[in-house]
Amino acid sequence: MTSDQPPGTAEDPGGPLIVTEDDTLLDDLLRLCAAAGTTPEVARGGTARSRGRGWASAPLVIVGDDCAPRLCGAARRDGVVLVARGADERPLWQLAVALGAERVLVLPGGESWLVDRIADAVEGAGPAAVTVGVIGGSGGAGASTLACALAVTAARDHGRTILIDADPLGGGLDVLLGGEKEEGLRWPAFAESRGRVAGGALEESLPRLHSLRVLSWDRGDAMAIPPQAMRAVVAAARRRGGAVVVDLPRRLDDAVAEALTQIDVGLLVVPAGLRAVAAARRVAAGVRAVLPDVRVVARDGPETDAGGTPELSPEEIARLLGLPLAGELDWEAGLSADLRRGVPPGAKARGPLRHFGEAFWERVVLRREQVGEGAKRSLGRPERPAGWPERPDRWSGRGAGAGGAS
């Protein structure tokens, strides 16, 4: 057997292994591998390579139906896909069971799925990231500040985190984090993205601020994100696990709707006032048309820090909106001064923002450990991550308000 490339290593698993003698099928599979951004190794059925080290070490094995009968005695492994062209799928399942294949795929109908599966295998993608959307119920609610705090806390305590600024009119989360001069790509560089964006390449291209990656806006005139770009970028961010936090605008358009389809839970930040609740009702109605799991974060104002009483209690806010209460956010005194000194939201050791973020992520991690990491990913709307609370939990720390930032 001849091979187009050497076998992969533990650090670089290389491309998938294709086992087929059908040249037409092989041409299709090579094209799909190219679309996934990888070069496969090709083996003829029954050769030593197709049954030996290549079979064991390849990140994914794609077996043509022509060679499958000869491989039914090969050692069992995960990540085997049985592929045919234009055949009846039902007789292939007997072969798939004997082969230990995870899926039977008949081309051309399953091409899109196979491109994603190849790319996932090569990238080493695991369970999707816990993805949280933060949106202000009214102007100046402090959603951007909370989004930054959640991301900073997740990166510090739990590892891989990407913060996505989905609000072109918000001024830029890189500015809020003090990183507007940092090297890295901003949204305009991804405006033409279509199909699949490689998760690793996306992550490495973004500015690194406070141990997390941030996708924000440049100082140009771009005013919108194409829906296809939003879909591709959020999917790429989710693909490598960890946490993804999306700062959403209050005005919903097609791009925001695309983001909402990939978000696990939405946090609606609502100041403790009647006008804010009235505005939040409209925002919540639009968000819930796409995202079922929306929870209220009741934010106190500066008057409570001075001993005053908020106009509405957190429970009243949640009741008026008809939404579960996620928690309440105390006003964080001195936040604006901290930002000027380069201290990001959520970094102050005893600050309410940090307390809220720690309580939020600790509950998510605890639930994941209790349930386990075995949930399979969905091909449509993302499944709720393993361990995500089925019923609302109230996160407080108590949590934090915006302290004058938005």
Sequence and secondary structure as in RCSB ss.txt:
>XXXX:A:sequence
MTSDQPPGTAEDPGGPLIVTEDDTLLDDLLRLCAAAGTTPEVARGGTARSRGRGWASAPLVIVGDDCAPRLCGAA
RRDGVVLVARGADERPLWQLAVALGAERVLVLPGGESWLVDRIADAVEGAGPAAVTVGVIGGSGGAGASTLACAL
AVTAARDHGRTILIDADPLGGGLDVLLGGEKEEGLRWPAFAESRGRVAGGALEESLPRLHSLRVLSWDRGDAMAI
PPQAMRAVVAAARRRGGAVVVDLPRRLDDAVAEALTQIDVGLLVVPAGLRAVAAARRVAAGVRAVLPDVRVVARD
GPETDAGGTPELSPEEIARLLGLPLAGELDWEAGLSADLRRGVPPGAKARGPLRHFGEAFWERVVLRREQVGEGA
KRSLGRPERPAGWPERPDRWSGRGAGAGGAS
>XXXX:A:secstr
   SS    SS   S EEE   HHHHHHHHHHHHHTT   EEE TTSHHHHSHHHHHSS EEEETTTGGGGTTS 
  S EEEEEES  HHHHHHHHHHHT SEEEEETTTHHHHHHHHHHHHHT  S  EEEEEEESSTTS HHHHHHHH
HHHHHHHHS EEEEE  TTS  HHHHTT TTS S  GGGGTT  S   HHHHHHHS EETTEEEE   SS     
 HHHHHHHHHHHHHT SEEEEEE SS  HHHHHHHTT SEEEEEEESSHHHHHHHHHHHHHHHTT S EEEEEE 
 HHHHTT   SS HHHHHHHHT  EEEEEE  TTHHHHHHTT  TT STT HHHHHHHHHHHHHHHHHHHH S  
   SSS    TT  SS     SSEE  TT  
